[in-house]
Amino acid sequence: MLTKDSTSDSANSAGQVLDFKDVTKVFKSGNRSVEALQGVSFQVRPGVITGLIGPDGAGKTTIMRLAAGLLIPSSGRITFFGVDILQHPSRVQSSLGYMPQHFGLYEDLTVRENLDLYADLQGVGHSERPARYSQLLDMTGLAPFTSRLAGQLSGGMKQKLGLACTLVRSPSLLLLDEPTVGVDPVSRRELWAIVGGLVKSEGMSVLLSTAYLDEAERCSWVVLFHEGKILGEGTPMNFSAPMKGRTFSVSASGIQKRSMQQRLMDNPSVVDAVIQGEQVRVVVKSGVQTDAESLLPGAGDVMLREVEPRFEDGFISLLRERVAETSQRMSFDIGELSSSQALSAASGPIIKVQDLERRFGDFYAVRGITFDVGRGEIFGLLGANGAGKSTTFRMLCGLLPASGGTLRVAGLDLRHSAATARGRIGYMSQKFSLYGMLSVLENLQFFGSAYGLDRRRRATRIDWALEQFELQPVSSDTSADLPLGYKQRLALACALMHEPDILFLDEPTSGVDPLARREFWRRISALAERGITVMVTTHFMEEAEYCDRLAIMAAGEILALGTPEQIKDRMRTDSQPEPTMEDAFIGLLEEHERMEANAA
């Protein structure tokens, strides 16, 4: 692994596709200057996938925009096959393909019309298009949908169409800025298969940023960023190999998994602890003698097993060295519970769904689903894009009327008491939906008023939110300008201003870096421990492990309902004795597709 202190600058850059040399980028905001990149030097080699990995605000998107010639560096030099990007932008851009985080599809145009538009923009001749379109549509699986409006595609299909539009003219270098954010695991695998196929068949070079650390394992070379600086670079193995002997699986009878994770994270010898099924995966500090008693003092019947390290272990360990110890050991005080939240779970399910349906004309977005959720339970809804998760959420929140079935939330029938029920609910949407032109403080004030808090209570809750979510330093900043991790904190704080009984989280960590996700889930676990019920949708399969129970949906129906372990057990075979949650998820969807095909 090449660290920031190594002598990688001495490498011969001849033949490199992209070469950043001592690049600095400063942005000015009013009287303030923000140094997004600080003397960054790295190279992209031909014919491989190079990954940019780092937390929110690390500088990944700035690098992508500089490489595409959309930004000008404050200092330093960027070359593309030896050509200076700043001096010859048009020459460089004609050989680049760039897919930003929010690719500009035209949703009122069809798939074919979007391809035509981008072919026109990229100067692709009409005689070249049929063969290229056929290749791209076959590669992305979009051939049956050429006449469908882009706005009617699922999230995964939109991403594949965006990639196809980027590739209408085959580029020498493909820039992909977090292409799989908000995309389900099936579509993620398909996107990676497409990118890997391009590298293999066309010798294309790829520079890709991602928030999914398992995707870093698929890169030939990774460059790790933090606060505009390179922390290290190398192969994924270069980061995981030094963690040998520091990664363990821990289980203990009589300790709930969330409590065990909290206790482990409070142990000063522990770098990281994440839930995996009924166990907790632990990374300890270098040189620490590890045994059950030292990890969980006083706990009986602790099982400790060494496991193989992953890239994620090295990534988190390296970042933890740069993050203040107090941030790692964060505590979260949710404040006083209302009398309704303090009720015992014996009072029955707080959410009860029976034969729920939602029709749009003749189309069933949700059909006949039944489940209930207990007080203080974390319940997950998983499914591919378009499975009906968000529609179900909107009905549970009283934002969309059901077409059939019964739905009770916090003891109230949503058919007759939707407005009253909404006062007992906190909701955090998939996309940042607060008021971007308002400051952090103004958003908190607005939501406190909207939820009917009196002046004294509103002031108390605002002070609580600023302290517990560490928002005080950015309280006067415009919300739209916040890094994604801070937007997420603010959205959760606003959803909790009125101390709801139930918290609905619709893909709350989409696009958020791994450290921010860990911080987020420690807060969610603390809420559940105090009796607040949490319903969550997510595309991060490792986050499904934090749920007490899960429902996996497809085509508006529930395919499986149970604990994470029960669902994984359904996919356990001799050839796959230890399936991951992603294995189980994809296996269930494939099984459903086979049944649908046989029925047809």
C-alpha positions in Angstrom: 0.0 0.0 0.0 1.3 3.5 -0.9 0.7 6.0 1.8 0.7 9.7 1.6 4.3 9.6 2.9 5.5 7.2 0.3 7.5 8.0 -2.9 4.8 7.1 -5.4 5.4 10.5 -7.1 8.6 9.1 -8.6 6.7 6.6 -10.7 7.0 7.1 -14.4 3.7 8.6 -15.6 4.3 7.7 -19.3 1.4 5.7 -20.6 -0.9 6.5 -17.7 -4.4 7.4 -18.8 -5.0 10.1 -16.2 -2.3 11.8 -14.1 -3.1 14.2 -11.2 0.0 16.0 -10.1 -0.1 18.2 -6.9 -3.6 19.3 -7.6 -5.3 21.7 -5.2 -8.9 23.0 -5.5 -10.2 25.9 -3.4 -13.9 26.9 -3.4 -15.0 30.3 -2.2 -18.3 30.7 -0.4 -18.9 34.4 0.7 -15.9 35.4 2.8 -15.0 31.8 3.4 -12.5 29.6 1.4 -12.8 25.8 1.4 -9.8 23.7 0.3 -11.6 20.7 -1.3 -8.3 19.1 -2.5 -4.8 19.6 -1.0 -1.9 18.6 -3.2 -3.4 15.5 -4.6 -1.3 13.2 -6.8 -2.4 9.9 -8.3 -2.6 8.0 -11.6 -5.2 5.9 -13.5 -3.6 3.0 -15.3 -4.9 1.8 -18.6 -7.4 -1.1 -18.8 -8.3 -1.4 -15.1 -10.9 -0.1 -12.7 -9.5 2.5 -10.2 -11.7 3.2 -7.2 -12.0 6.5 -5.3 -13.0 5.7 -1.7 -13.6 8.1 1.1 -16.2 9.7 3.4 -18.6 12.5 2.4 -16.7 15.7 1.7 -13.5 13.8 1.0 -13.2 15.3 -2.5 -14.3 12.4 -4.7 -16.8 14.4 -6.8 -14.4 17.3 -7.1 -11.8 14.9 -8.6 -14.4 13.6 -11.1 -15.4 17.1 -12.2 -11.7 18.1 -12.6 -11.0 15.0 -14.6 -13.9 15.8 -16.9 -12.7 19.3 -17.4 -15.7 20.8 -15.7 -13.7 22.5 -13.0 -10.3 24.3 -13.1 -7.7 23.3 -10.5 -6.5 26.1 -8.2 -3.0 24.7 -8.7 -1.3 21.6 -10.0 -1.5 19.8 -13.3 -3.9 17.2 -14.7 -3.0 15.3 -17.9 -5.0 12.8 -20.0 -2.6 10.5 -22.0 0.0 13.3 -21.6 -2.4 16.1 -22.8 -3.0 18.9 -20.4 -6.7 19.0 -19.6 -6.7 22.7 -18.8 -5.0 23.7 -22.1 -6.9 21.3 -24.4 -10.3 20.6 -22.8 -12.1 19.8 -26.0 -9.5 17.2 -27.1 -9.7 15.5 -23.8 -13.5 15.6 -23.4 -14.1 13.9 -26.7 -12.4 10.8 -25.3 -14.1 10.8 -21.9 -17.4 9.4 -20.7 -18.7 11.0 -17.5 -21.7 9.8 -15.6 -22.3 12.1 -12.5 -24.3 11.1 -9.4 -27.4 12.7 -10.8 -27.3 11.8 -14.5 -29.4 14.1 -16.7 -32.0 11.7 -18.2 -35.0 13.3 -19.8 -37.9 11.5 -18.1 -40.5 12.6 -20.7 -38.5 11.0 -23.5 -38.3 7.2 -24.2 -35.3 5.1 -23.8 -34.6 5.3 -27.5 -35.1 9.1 -27.6 -32.6 9.5 -24.7 -30.0 7.5 -26.6 -30.7 9.6 -29.8 -30.3 12.8 -27.8 -26.9 11.8 -26.3 -25.8 10.5 -29.7 -26.5 13.9 -31.2 -24.7 15.7 -28.3 -21.6 13.4 -28.7 -21.6 13.6 -32.5 -22.2 10.0 -33.2 -23.2 9.5 -36.9 -26.5 8.0 -37.8 -24.8 5.1 -39.6 -22.9 4.1 -36.4 -25.9 4.1 -34.2 -27.8 0.9 -34.9 -24.9 -1.4 -34.1 -23.9 0.7 -31.0 -27.5 0.9 -29.7 -27.9 -2.9 -30.2 -24.8 -3.6 -28.2 -25.7 -1.2 -25.4 -29.3 -2.3 -25.1 -28.3 -5.9 -25.1 -25.6 -5.2 -22.5 -28.0 -3.3 -20.2 -31.0 -5.5 -20.7 -33.1 -2.5 -21.9 -33.8 -3.9 -25.4 -37.5 -4.7 -24.5 -38.0 -1.2 -23.1 -36.9 1.1 -25.9 -40.3 2.7 -26.3 -40.9 3.2 -22.5 -40.6 6.7 -21.0 -37.4 7.1 -18.9 -39.6 8.4 -16.0 -41.4 5.1 -15.9 -38.2 3.0 -15.4 -37.1 1.6 -12.0 -34.1 3.2 -10.3 -31.8 0.4 -11.5 -33.0 0.7 -15.1 -32.5 4.4 -15.0 -28.9 4.0 -13.9 -28.4 1.5 -16.7 -29.9 3.9 -19.2 -27.7 6.6 -17.9 -24.6 4.4 -18.4 -25.8 3.5 -21.9 -26.1 7.2 -22.8 -22.7 7.8 -21.5 -21.3 5.0 -23.6 -23.0 6.0 -26.9 -19.6 6.9 -28.1 -17.1 4.4 -26.7 -14.7 6.4 -24.5 -11.1 5.7 -23.6 -11.8 6.7 -19.9 -15.1 6.2 -18.2 -15.8 8.4 -15.1 -18.5 7.0 -12.8 -19.4 9.1 -9.7 -21.2 6.7 -7.3 -23.2 5.0 -10.0 -24.8 2.4 -7.7 -26.2 4.8 -5.0 -29.8 4.0 -4.3 -29.8 0.9 -6.5 -30.9 -2.5 -5.3 -28.3 -5.4 -5.0 -29.5 -7.1 -8.2 -29.1 -4.0 -10.3 -25.7 -3.3 -8.6 -24.4 -6.7 -9.7 -25.7 -6.1 -13.2 -24.0 -2.7 -13.4 -20.7 -4.1 -12.2 -21.0 -6.9 -14.8 -21.5 -4.3 -17.5 -18.5 -2.2 -16.3 -16.3 -5.3 -16.0 -17.3 -6.5 -19.4 -16.3 -3.1 -20.9 -12.9 -3.3 -19.3 -12.4 -6.8 -20.6 -13.8 -6.5 -24.1 -12.9 -2.9 -25.0 -9.9 -2.3 -22.8 -11.6 0.6 -21.3 -10.1 2.4 -18.3 -12.5 3.3 -15.5 -12.3 5.7 -12.6 -15.2 5.0 -10.2 -16.2 6.4 -6.8 -18.4 4.4 -4.5 -20.0 4.5 -1.1 -20.2 0.6 -1.0 -17.1 -0.8 0.5 -17.7 -4.3 -0.9 -17.4 -2.7 -4.4 -13.9 -1.5 -3.6 -13.0 -5.2 -3.6 -13.9 -5.3 -7.3 -11.4 -2.6 -8.2 -7.8 -3.3 -9.4 -6.5 -0.3 -7.5 -8.1 2.0 -4.9 -7.2 5.5 -3.8 -8.4 6.4 -0.3 -9.3 10.0 0.4 -10.1 12.0 3.6 -10.7 15.7 3.8 -9.1 16.4 0.5 -6.0 14.4 1.0 -4.9 10.9 0.0 -4.5 8.6 3.0 -3.2 5.7 0.9 -3.5 3.8 -2.3 -2.9 0.2 -3.5 -4.8 -3.0 -4.3 -7.7 -3.9 -2.0 -5.5 -6.7 -0.6 -2.9 -4.1 0.4 -5.5 -2.7 2.9 -7.0 -5.9 4.2 -3.8 -8.0 4.6 -2.3 -5.9 7.5 -5.6 -6.6 9.4 -4.8 -10.3 9.8 -5.2 -11.3 13.4 -7.3 -8.2 14.3 -10.8 -9.3 13.0 -13.1 -11.5 15.0 -16.7 -12.7 15.3 -18.2 -12.4 18.8 -21.4 -13.9 20.2 -22.7 -14.1 23.7 -25.7 -15.8 25.2 -28.1 -13.6 27.1 -26.9 -10.3 25.5 -29.1 -8.7 22.8 -27.0 -8.1 19.7 -27.5 -4.3 19.7 -26.4 -4.1 23.4 -23.4 -6.3 22.6 -22.4 -4.0 19.8 -22.7 -0.9 22.0 -20.6 -2.5 24.7 -17.9 -3.5 22.2 -17.8 0.0 20.7 -17.4 1.4 24.2 -14.3 -0.8 24.7 -11.2 1.3 24.0 -9.3 -1.6 22.4 -12.1 -1.9 19.7 -11.8 0.0 16.4 -15.0 -1.2 14.8 -18.0 -3.4 15.7 -20.8 -4.2 13.2 -23.8 -6.6 13.6 -23.7 -9.7 11.4 -26.7 -11.9 12.1 -26.7 -12.8 15.8 -22.9 -12.1 16.0 -20.9 -8.9 16.0 -17.9 -8.5 13.8 -15.1 -6.8 15.7 -11.9 -5.1 14.6 -9.4 -4.5 17.4 -6.4 -2.1 17.6 -3.0 -3.2 16.4 -1.0 -5.0 19.1 -4.0 -5.7 21.4 -4.2 -9.1 23.1 -7.7 -10.3 22.4 -9.8 -12.7 24.5 -13.4 -12.9 25.5 -13.0 -11.4 28.9 -11.1 -8.3 27.7 -13.7 -7.6 25.0 -16.8 -8.2 27.1 -15.8 -8.0 30.7 -18.2 -9.9 33.0 -20.2 -11.4 30.2 -20.7 -15.2 30.5 -20.5 -17.7 27.7 -18.8 -15.5 25.1 -17.7 -17.1 21.8 -14.8 -15.5 20.0 -13.7 -16.6 16.6 -11.1 -15.1 14.3 -12.3 -14.3 10.8 -10.7 -13.2 7.5 -10.1 -9.5 7.2 -11.9 -7.5 4.5 -11.0 -4.2 2.7 -13.7 -2.5 4.8 -11.7 -3.4 8.0 -8.6 -1.7 6.7 -10.6 1.3 5.5 -12.3 1.9 8.8 -9.2 1.3 10.8 -7.3 3.9 8.7 -10.1 6.4 8.9 -10.5 5.9 12.7 -6.8 7.0 13.1 -7.8 10.4 11.5 -11.1 10.8 13.4 -11.2 12.2 17.0 -11.6 9.5 19.6 -14.7 11.3 21.0 -16.4 11.0 17.6 -15.8 7.2 17.6 -17.2 6.8 21.1 -20.2 9.0 20.5 -23.1 8.7 22.9 -26.7 9.6 22.0 -29.2 10.9 24.5 -32.7 10.8 23.0 -34.2 12.9 25.7 -37.2 12.2 27.9 -39.7 9.7 26.6 -43.4 10.7 26.4 -45.8 8.5 28.3 -47.0 6.7 25.1 -43.4 5.7 24.3 -42.9 4.3 27.8 -45.7 1.8 27.3 -44.7 -1.8 27.5 -44.5 -4.0 24.4 -47.2 -6.1 26.0 -49.8 -3.5 24.8 -49.7 -5.3 21.4 -48.4 -4.4 17.9 -47.9 -0.7 17.3 -48.3 -1.3 13.5 -50.8 -3.8 12.2 -51.2 -4.5 8.4 -53.8 -6.9 7.1 -54.3 -7.7 3.4 -53.0 -4.2 2.4 -53.5 -3.2 -1.3 -52.7 -0.2 -3.4 -53.8 0.0 -7.0 -53.0 2.6 -9.7 -55.7 1.9 -12.3 -55.3 -1.7 -13.1 -51.7 -1.9 -11.7 -51.2 -3.3 -8.2 -48.2 -1.6 -6.6 -48.9 -3.5 -3.4 -51.1 -6.6 -3.2 -52.4 -8.4 -0.1 -49.5 -7.9 2.3 -49.8 -8.7 6.0 -47.4 -8.1 8.9 -47.3 -6.4 12.3 -44.5 -4.6 14.2 -44.0 -4.5 17.9 -43.1 -1.5 20.1 -39.3 -0.9 20.1 -38.7 -3.2 17.1 -36.5 -2.4 14.1 -38.4 -3.7 11.1 -36.9 -3.7 7.7 -38.6 -3.6 4.2 -36.3 -4.9 1.5 -36.9 -5.3 -2.2 -35.6 -4.5 -5.6 -36.4 -1.0 -7.1 -40.1 -0.9 -7.9 -41.0 -3.7 -5.4 -43.6 -1.5 -3.6 -41.5 -0.5 -0.5 -42.0 3.2 -0.8 -45.7 2.9 -1.7 -46.1 0.8 1.5 -44.3 3.4 3.5 -46.4 6.2 2.2 -49.6 4.3 3.1 -48.2 3.6 6.6 -47.4 7.3 7.1 -51.0 8.3 6.0 -49.6 10.1 2.9 -51.3 7.7 0.5 -54.7 6.1 1.0 -54.9 2.3 0.8 -57.1 0.7 -1.9 -57.9 -2.2 0.3 -57.1 -4.0 3.5 -56.8 -2.7 7.1 -53.9 -0.5 8.4 -53.5 0.5 12.1 -50.6 2.7 13.3 -50.1 3.6 17.0 -53.6 2.2 17.7 -55.3 4.4 15.1 -57.1 3.3 11.9 -55.5 5.2 9.1 -58.7 5.2 7.0 -60.3 7.4 9.6 -57.6 9.0 11.7 -54.7 9.6 9.3 -54.0 13.2 10.5 -54.0 12.2 14.2 -51.7 9.2 13.4 -49.2 11.5 11.6 -48.7 13.4 14.8 -47.3 10.2 16.3 -45.0 9.5 13.4 -41.5 10.8 12.3 -40.6 10.4 8.7 -37.3 10.7 6.9 -37.6 10.4 3.1 -35.2 8.8 0.6 -34.2 12.2 -0.8 -33.3 15.2 1.3 -36.6 16.9 1.6 -36.0 19.7 4.1 -36.0 23.4 3.0 -32.7 23.9 1.3 -32.8 27.7 1.4 -33.2 27.7 5.1 -30.4 27.3 7.6 -30.0 24.3 9.8 -31.4 26.3 12.8 -34.3 27.7 10.7 -35.3 24.1 9.6 -35.3 23.0 13.2 -37.4 26.0 14.2 -39.9 25.4 11.3 -40.4 21.7 12.1 -40.8 22.4 15.8 -43.6 24.8 15.0 -45.1 22.5 12.4 -45.4 19.8 15.0 -47.1 22.1 17.4 -44.4 22.4 20.0 -44.8 25.4 22.3 -42.0 28.0 22.5 -40.3 26.6 25.6 -40.5 22.9 24.4 -39.4 24.0 20.9 -36.3 25.7 22.3 -35.4 22.7 24.5 -35.7 20.3 21.5 -33.7 22.6 19.3 -30.9 22.7 21.9 -31.1 18.9 22.1 -30.9 18.5 18.3 -27.9 20.8 17.9 -26.0 19.0 20.7 -26.9 15.4 20.0 -26.4 15.6 16.2 -23.4 17.8 16.5 -25.0 20.5 14.3 -24.0 23.5 16.3 -20.9 24.3 14.1 -23.1 24.4 11.0 -26.3 25.8 12.6 -26.2 29.0 10.4 -25.2 27.2 7.2 -27.7 26.9 4.4 -29.1 23.3 4.4 -28.7 22.7 0.7 -24.9 23.4 1.0 -24.3 20.8 3.7 -22.3 17.6 3.1 -24.6 14.6 2.7 -23.8 13.2 6.1 -24.8 16.5 7.8 -28.0 16.6 5.7 -28.8 13.1 7.0 -28.3 14.2 10.6 -30.5 17.3 10.1 -33.3 15.2 8.5 -33.3 12.7 11.4 -33.2 15.5 14.0 -36.2 17.2 12.3 -38.1 13.8 12.2 -37.5 13.4 16.0 -38.4 17.0 17.1 -41.9 16.0 18.4 -40.7 12.7 20.0 -42.7 10.3 17.8 -43.7 6.8 18.8 -42.7 5.5 15.3 -39.9 6.5 13.0 -40.1 5.7 9.3 -36.8 5.8 7.4 -36.9 5.4 3.6 -33.4 4.5 2.4 -31.9 6.9 5.0 -28.3 6.1 4.3 -28.3 6.1 0.5 -25.1 7.7 -0.6 -23.8 8.2 2.9 -20.2 7.1 3.7 -19.5 4.1 6.0 -18.5 6.2 9.1 -21.7 8.3 8.8 -23.7 5.1 8.4 -22.2 3.6 11.6 -23.0 6.8 13.5 -26.5 6.8 12.1 -27.2 3.2 13.2 -25.9 3.8 16.7 -28.5 6.5 17.1 -31.2 4.3 15.6 -30.3 1.4 18.0 -30.5 3.8 20.9 -34.0 4.9 19.9 -35.1 1.3 19.6 -33.6 0.5 23.0 -35.8 3.2 24.5 -39.0 1.9 23.0 -39.3 3.8 19.7 -40.4 1.6 16.8 -38.4 2.0 13.6 -39.4 0.9 10.1 -36.7 1.2 7.5 -36.0 0.4 3.9 -32.5 0.0 2.7 -30.4 -1.3 -0.2 -27.4 -1.9 2.0 -27.7 -5.6 2.9 -25.3 -5.3 5.8 -27.8 -2.8 7.3 -30.6 -5.4 7.1 -28.6 -7.3 9.9 -29.5 -4.4 12.3 -33.2 -5.2 11.9 -35.0 -7.5 14.4 -37.2 -8.7 11.6 -37.4 -8.2 7.8 -40.0 -8.5 5.0 -38.5 -9.0 1.5 -40.8 -7.7 -1.2 -41.1 -8.3 -5.0 -43.8 -7.0 -7.3 -45.8 -5.7 -4.4 -45.9 -8.9 -2.5 -44.0 -10.3 0.5 -41.7 -13.2 -0.4 -40.2 -13.8 3.0 -40.8 -12.6 6.6 -38.7 -13.3 9.6 -35.4 -12.5 11.4 -32.3 -12.0 9.3 -31.1 -15.5 10.4 -34.4 -17.1 9.4 -34.3 -15.6 6.0 -30.7 -16.6 5.4 -31.5 -20.1 6.5 -33.9 -20.4 3.6 -31.0 -20.0 1.2 -28.6 -22.3 3.1 -27.3 -25.2 1.0 -24.4 -27.6 0.9 -22.8 -25.5 -1.8 -23.6 -22.2 0.1 -23.4 -23.1 3.8 -23.0 -19.5 5.0 -25.1 -17.3 2.8 -24.9 -13.5 3.3 -28.0 -11.4 3.4 -27.2 -10.3 -0.2 -27.1 -14.0 -1.2 -30.4 -14.6 0.4 -32.0 -11.5 -1.1 -30.9 -12.3 -4.6 -31.7 -16.0 -4.2 -35.3 -15.2 -3.1 -35.8 -12.8 -6.0 -34.5 -15.3 -8.5 -36.7 -18.0 -7.0 -39.7 -15.7 -7.4 -38.8 -14.9 -11.0 -38.6 -18.7 -11.8 -42.0 -19.3 -10.2 -43.5 -16.4 -12.2 -42.0 -17.7 -15.4 -43.3 -21.2 -14.8 -46.8 -19.8 -14.0 -46.8 -17.9 -17.3 
